[in-house]
Amino acid sequence: MHRQRVWDLPIRLFHWLLVASIAFAYVSGTLGGNLIDWHGRAGFFIVGLVVFRIVWGFIGTATARFTSFVRGPGAIRAYLRGEWRGIGHNPIGALSVLALLGLIGAQAATGLFTNDDIAYQGPFADWVGKDLSDRFHTWHAWLQNGLLALIALHVGAIVFYLHVKKENLVKPMLTGWTPSNPTQRHSPAPGTRRGGGLVAFLVAALIASAAGLSAAGALLPAPAPAPATSAAPAW
């Protein structure tokens, strides 16, 4: 058996930074207290990570590109029949990637507008008003439950592949390499450009940094102050 490159370094860094950030955000949000501000900072960082992955999905290396693994129903049926051949995300795994990115992005975004009436207020809570900010707080809690369920499903799939299909999905995300038979080397989908490189990484990192700073309110103007009320004349 030989090995074949499957995950580039930016994808691996994104993956494990996201895992660590979500774990920290969950713990800090659950404990609250003095950690609640760090919970918010973790949310800003997660926004940047999600934006980086989306950008890298268009300009990154072949296996990172959405065009290489997001397929239609036909590819999913072929995979379920055991006819799919490829490296990287399989057609079912692609659905998991899209669902996780969407739910994590929505979870982080709602946190920007929420408040808990005690210790934390999102940077854009004043932009939407108290009533809508309270709704965002409710949605933030609901999305957390959905995200936890999806993460559990994701981990369950990894365990299933390891023990039933005898395929370790974690090791390639650590090393970047996957075992391959030299007589059956798999390539990305035809027509997929190689992509990636230092310039592409810097572009993605710059856009992600701008998104994270914007999420923290650093790059956007503050909301207009409420008009001052004139004091009643004293008689």
Protein Blocks (a to p, Z undefined) as FASTA:
>chain_A
ZZddfbdfklmmmmmmmmmmmmmmmmmmmnnmmllmmmmmmmmmmmmmmmmmmmmmmmmc
fklpmklmpccfklmmmmmnopagcehjdfklmmmmmmmmmmmmmmmmmmmmgcehlmgc
cfklmmnojklmmmmmmmmmmmmmmmmmmmmmmmmmmmmmmmmnopafklmmmnopacdd
fklcccddehiafegcjklmmmmmmmmmmmmmmmnopmpccddddddddddddZZ
